[in-house]
Amino acid sequence: MAAEDHDWNRVPWWCWAAPLLAAALVAAKLTHLVEPDGLVFVVLAVALLGGAVFAAVHHAEVLAVRIGEPFGSILLALAITTLEAGLIISVMASGASGSDVVARDTVFSVVMIVLNGIVGLCLVIGGARHFEQEFRVQGAAGILSVIATLAIVALVLPNFTLTAAGPVYAPSQLLFVGAVSLLLYVVFVFVQTVRHRDDFVIEDGTASHGEPPGNRSVLISSLLLIVSLVVVIFLAKSLSPLLGAAVLKANLPLSIVGVIIAMIVLLPEGLTAMKAARRNRLQTSLNASLGSALASIGLTIPIAAVASVLLGVPLVLGLDGESMVLLTLTLFVASLTLSTGRTTVLQGAVHLVIFCVFVFLSAIP
């Protein structure tokens, strides 16, 4: 994730200004110093939300450079999942229209955006600059097999169970699926970081030649990363009612809210993955992107399941027929793309076409 000759001990001014100003805006809202529905607050919230997301990218990269791969990709995936889970629970707790399907729509959107949008862009960007790129088949296939298993169990199987009428799980089934999802994610992380770490790392000689981050920089980035993630959750929660109202006013499906949430939380991951692909580090790019999709299902579903039971909020997980077809197509094409260890622009273009179909049908089902 590092750039050559980059001084990771230097913190750009906007990387600390954006999260701190965003925190000040959140504090002003909580103390009723600003009107949450006012134009000034909305404009500042949108601007600072974007700034905090980009700041989170920088600080996560600093920590990733310090701890190395694949730990850096796991750290960023966990940070993104924290954002996602926080936003989902806030919407579920609000009881707003569509709160029972926000977890399903967000997780499904994450899978589609990652496997088609982010991976597609990475392959096109990397292929256009480097013609052909390589990665470890064992690692990529391992991640994809776990993603496919969890996606089908969490998002498709609820339509066909008998204890509760689909597309929902009975409470016991919901907790069981959450538990096995978490267990499988933990097993994967153990395999990725300990048992078969070499399957997820390629020593390509393009590591950073700049000054590595010191203890002081790591501490500052750790604190600012936490601040960035927290303020993004609060600002997104504040803007979600306005977003829902805008979606209804535009006569768009409420599922668009889940797509927008997924795009917001995946922006740091997507930028990091595309940077790595441009530097001919496709393995790092796949670790970051696929790892975020895996963490989204493996961690968000268990958290949403527990929240559903504790809050007494229904949780709809089963996809409709159209979405199941798109998910099946995505997993099939991804298995072909990641089966050879080499990629070109063509594979990226195929994934981007599927992504465009997903976005279009989300707005016009």
N, C-alpha and C positions, 0 to 999 in steps of 0.2 A: 504494500500500500504506500510505500515511501517513494519519493521522487529523488533522483540523483542530486547530490550536492545540496540537499535541503537541510536547513538548520531547524531542527524540531524543537530547540530550546527557545526559539523566538515565537511569541504569541502575537499574531496579527491583532490590531486594535479591535476590529469588529468581532473577533472570536470571544472577547470578554465583554465588549459593550453590548452586543445583541442579547445574550442571556440575562445580563444584569438589568438592562432596560426593560426587558420582558418581565422579569421578576418584579420590578418596580410597578409596572402596569397591572400585574396580577394583584399586588398588594393594594394598589389604589382601588381596584374593583372590589376586593374583599372588604375594604374599609369604607366603601360607598363614596369614595371621593370622585369617581367618574360614573357616568350613566352607562350601564352595560349595553343598552340599545342605541346609544348615541352614535352619530356618524364618526366623531373623532375617535372614540374607543374602537370601533370596528376597523377603521383604517389603520390605526396603530397596531391593533391586534394582528391583523393580516400581515403587515410588514414585519413585525417583530417575531411572529410565528415562523415566517420564512427565514429570518436571520438566525433564530435559535436552532432551526433544523440544520442549516449550513454550519453553524458553530459546532453542533454535535458531531457532524462529519469530521471536522478538523480534530477535535479532542479525542474522538474514538480512534482516528488514525494515529495520533501521537501514542496512545496506549498500545495500539496494535503493533507499531514499530518497536516498542520497548519489549513486549512479551513474545513477538514473533508469530509465525504461522504454525499450525492453524488456529492458535489461541486468539489471535487478533480478530479473525472472522467470527469466531464464537462469541467474543465479547461484543462486537457490533451487533450480531444477531440478537443477543440477549437484551441489548439496549433498545433495539427496535421493537422487540416483543413486549418489553415493559411499556413502551408508548402505546402499542396496539391494545394490550390488555387493559391498560388504564382508561383509554378512550371507550372501549367496549363496555366495561363495567359502569362507567359514568352514564352512558346512554341507557343501559339496562336499568340502573337504579332510578333514572328519571321517569321511567314508565311512559315515555313519549311514544307516539305512533311508530311502529316498526321496531321497537326495542327488543321484541322477542326474536327477530331475525337478524339483528345487526351482527351478532357473532358469526352466523353462517355466511352472511353476505361479505363480511370483512375477510374472513379466512379464505373463502373461495376466491375473492378478488386478489388476495395476496398470492395465492398459488398461480392464478392466471397471469397476473402482472409480472411475477418473478420468472416463471417458466417460459413465458412468451415475450413480454415486453422487455424486461431487463436482460435476460439471456439473449434475446434476439438482437437488441442493440449492442450488447457486448460482442457478439459474434460478427455483426456487420462492421462495427468500429475496428475491432481487432483484425478481421479479415481484410478490410479495405487498406489497412496500413501495413500489415505483415503477411498478406496473401494467405497463409495457412498457419494455424496455431495448434499447439499440442497440450494435452492434459492427461492426468492419470485416469484410465478407464475404471480401475477398481474403486477409487474413491468416488467418482461421479456416479457410477452405477449403484454404489452402496447408498449414497444420499437419496438417489431417485427411488430406489426400492422402498426405503422407509417413508418418503413423501407419498408414494402411490398407496402404500398400505394404510397409512393414517388418513389420507384424503378419502379413500373409499369407505373405510370404517366410520369416519366421522360425518361425511357429507352425503353418502349414497345409501349405506345400509339402513339408516333410520326410516327410509321409505318402505322397507320391506319387513320390519319386525312386527310381531303379532301381539305382544303384551300391551303396547299402546298404539293407538291408531297413528300412522305416519302423518306428517314427517317429523315426529318427535320420538325421543327415547323415553321410556319409563325412568323414574328417578334412580332405581337400582342400576338400570342399564347405562344411564348417563354417567353415574359415578364410576362404573366399571370401565367404560370407554375412556373416561378421563384418566383413570389410573394406569391402564395399559399404554395409553398414548405417552404419558409422562415416563413410564418405565422404558419404553422403546427409545425415547429421546435420550434418556440417561445412558442406555447401552450404546447408542450411536456415538455420543460424546466420548465415552470411554474408549471405543474403538478408534475414533478419529484422533484422540490426543495421546493415547497410551499404547494400545495393543497393535494397531496398524497405522501409525502416524505417517509412515513413508508413503502410504497410498494417497495422501492428501497434500503432499509437498513436492514441488519440483525446484531443485536448485538450478536456477537459470542464469545466475551471475548478474542479475539486474537489481540486486538489493541496493539499498541506499548507501551512498558513499559520503553522505553528509554527516554532520555531527549528530549522534543519537541523543534522544531526550534524556536528561538527567533526572535525579530524584525530585528536584524542585518542579521541573516542568511536568513530570508525571503527576505529582500531587495537585498542581494547579489544574491540569487537564481533567483529572478525576473529579474534582469538585465542580468545575464548570460543566462537565458532561452531565453530572447529576442535576445541576441547576437547569441546564438546557432541556433535559428530558421532562423535568417536572413542569416547567413553564409551558412547554408545548402541550402537555396534557391539559393544563388549566385553560390555556387560550383556546385550544380546539374544543374543549367542553363548552366554553363561553360562546363560541361561534356556532356550535352544532344546532341550536334552535333556529337561528337565522338561516343556516344551511338547509335544514329540513323544510322551513317555510318557503325558501327559494325554489327547492326541488318541487314541492307541491304546486307552487304558483306557475312553474314552467310545465306543469302536467307531465312530469317525468316520474318513472317508478321510484319508490323509496329505496330500492336496492342500490340506486346511484349513491346514496349516502355511504354505504359500505365500500363502494369503489373509491370514493373520495378519501375516506379515512385511510384505506389501504395505500393510496398514492401518497398521502401526507407522511405516513410513518415509514414508507419504503424509500422516500427521497434520499435520505443519507446513504442507505445501503446501495441504492441504484447508482448514485454518483461515485461511490467508492469502487463498485464493481466495474463501471465503465472506465474509470481511471486506470485500473489494473489491466483491463483488456487492451487499452491503448498503449500501455507500456510492455505489451507482449507477455503479460503474466496472467494467462487465461485460467490457470489453476487457482490462483488467488481470487480471481473474479468469480469462478464457479463456487469456490468455498463460501464467499461472501453472499452471493445471491441465493444459491440453493440452500445454504445454511439458514437464511432468514425465512424461507418458505417452510423448512422443516421445523424451526423453532416456533413459527406461527401456529402450526397445527399441534405440535407436540407439547407446547406450553399454554397457548391461549385456550385451547379446548378444555383442558383440565381446570384452568382458572375460571372460565365461563361456566363450566359445569357446577363447580362448588358455589359460585356466586348465584347461579340459578336456584340451587337447592336452599341456600341460606336466605336469599331475598324473597323466595317464593315467586320468582318471575319465570314464566314459561320460556323454554329455549328451543326454538325450531332450528334443526340442523339439516334436515333432508333437502336436497336440491330439487328443482323442477326438472322436467325432461330435457328442456333446452340446455340447461347448465350441465346436466350429466353427460350429454353428448359432447359438449365443449371440453369438459374435464377429461373424458375418455380420449378424445382426439389429442389433447395436450400431452397426456401421459404417454400415449403411443408414439407421437412424433419425438418427444423428448428422449424416449428410450432409443430411438434410431439415431438421434443426434449424438447421444453420449455413448454410443456403442463402439466407436472406432478409435477414439483417442485423438482425432484430428477434426478440425472444423474449418469451414470456409464461409464466405458471404452468403452462399446459397442457403445453408441451414438457418442462418440468422434471418434471412428474408422470409422463410417459411414460418418461423415463429412469430415474426412481426405481423404477418397476414392474419394468423390466428388471433393475435392480440387485438388487431383492428376489428375483427369480427366480434370479439368479446365486448369491446367498448361500444360498438355500434348497437349490438343487440341488448346491451344494458340500458341504453337510452330508448331504443325502439324494439322491445321484445317481440 
